[in-house]
Amino acid sequence: IVLLGSFVMIITQIIMVAIMTMTPIHMSHHGHSLSSVGLVIGLHIAAMYLPSLVTGALLDKFGRNVMIVAASITLFLSGIIAALSSTNSLIGITIALVLLGLGWNFGLISGTALIIDGTTMVTRAKVQGMTDVWIAIFGASAGLLSGIFMDMSTYGTLAFVGGIIGFVLFPLLFWVTKRSQPV
């Protein structure tokens, strides 16, 4: 349960940082104004943090697994919408980045809840701290590698790959859940 929580948090961070980092470059390259870039990133950041006001209640009401599925589907849709949106579609890019922020929120908070569920007060800070270190390492790597990836490919391909990676959380959840059930 702790490893699943950590993995969910790390994967959501990788996807979010990789796509978010390249979005302003993609938008600028295709003629979007600086104010449009600021709007999209501002709404993305709002979608990352504002839902936290209710995400915890949703976790308690529907469970950690349901919220991981919600994160997976939201991240998948974000990547697909970003990949398929016209390069000059401010609405498409905005929807994709808002979904990216929301999926990150669902993944980060549900992963944190799993870590809390799977640790004691004695081990919790150490486990969460170590997870945070890995989130930072993988997030920074995603930011760096997304530029290299986009240089060799396209923003659409980067977003599509991010969406597919987000979807991986869905089968992973069922695999881990199935393995942890007694035979």
N, C-alpha and C positions, 0 to 999 in steps of 0.2 A: 504494500500500500504506500509506503514511503517512497520507494523507487518510482512507482507510477506517478505519484504526485510531483516528484522532482522532474521526471521525464516530461510530463505535461507542461510544467512551467518553462523548462528549457526549450522545448520545441516551439511553444507559442512565442517565446522571446526571439528565437532565431527567425521565424517567419515574419514577425512584426518588424524587427529591425531591418531585415533585408529589403522588404518591400518599401517601408517608410523612408529609408535612407535614399533610395533611388527615385522615389516619386517626384521630389522637387526638380531633380536633374531632368527626368523624363518630361515633366511639364514645361520647364524652361526651354528644353530642346525643341519642343513642338509649339512654341509661341505663346504659351500661357503667361499672363502678367505675374509680377511678383505678388500683387494683392490676391490673385487667384490661388497661387501657391500657398500663401499665408492662410487663406480661408480653408483650403483643403487640410493642411497640417493642423490648423487650430481645431477644426471639427474632429479630426482624427484623435487628437490628444484629449478633447472633451469626451469622445467615445471610449477612450481608454480608462478614464478616471471617474467620470460622473455616474456611470452605472453602478459603481461600488456601493452607492447608497442603498441599492436594492439587491445586488448580486448575492450578498451573504444570506439575505432572507430567502432568495430563490434556491440557494444551496440547501438551506434547512428544509424548505418545503418540498423540493423535488429530488434532492439527493445529489451527491457528488458525481455519480456516473452520468446522470441526465445532463448535468452542466458541462461535463467533459464532452459529451456528444454534441451539445449546443456549441461549445467552443470549436470542435472539429468541423461541424457543418458551416459555422459562420466564417471560419478561416478559409475553408474550401470555397465558399461562395465569393468571398472577398478576392481571392486569387483569380478565380474564373472571370468575375466581372472586370477586374483590372486588366486581365489578359485580353478580353474580348471587346472592351470599350474602345471606341474611336479615339485616336490620339488627341483630338481636339474637343472631346466630350468632357466638359467640366463636371457635369452631373454624374457620368459614369465613374470618373476617377474619385469624385467625392463619396459616392455610395460605397465604392470599393474600400476606400480608406476609413470610412466610418465603421464598416463591417470589420475591417482589420483591427481597429481599436477595440471594438466590442468583443470580438473573438479572443483577443489578448486578455481582456478583462476577465472573461469567463474562464479561460485557461489558467491564468495566474491565481485567481482566487480559489478555484476548485482544486488546483494543485496544492496550494497552501493549506486548504482544509484537510486534504488527505494526509499531508505531513503532520498536521496537528492531531488528526485522528490516530496516526500510527506511531506517535512518540509520547514519551512521558515528560513531565515538567523538567526532569533532570537532563534529558537528551535533546529536547526540542530546540533550544537555542543553537546548539552545535550543529544539528542536522539542517535547520533552516539557514544558518550562516553558511554552511558548506554549499548548500543548494544555491544560495544567492551568489556565491563566488562563481560557481559553474554557469549560472545564468549570465553573469557579467562577461565571463570569458567567451562563451558561445555567442552572446549578443554582439560583442565587439568583433568577433571573427566574422559573424554574419554581415556586419556593416562593411568590413573590409572586402570580404569575398563577393558581396553583391555587386560592388563596383567592377571587380574583375570579371564576374559572370556577365554583367550587362555589357561590358566592353566587347566580350566575345559573342554576345547574343543580342537579345532585345529585352526591354522592360516587360513586354507581354510574356515572354518565355520565363523570365524571373518570377513574375506574378503567378503564372500557371504552375510552375514548380513549387512555389510557396503554398498554393492552394492544395496541391496533391500531398505535400508533406503534412499540411493541416489535416487532411482527410485520414492520414495514417493513424491519428489518435483514436479514431473510431474503432477499427479492428483491433488495435493494441489494447484498448480498454476491455473488449470482450475476451481477448486471449488471456489477459492477466486475471480477469474476473473468473473465467472458466478454470484456470490453473489453480486458483486459490480456493475453489470449492472442493469439499471432501468428496471422494468417489463413493 
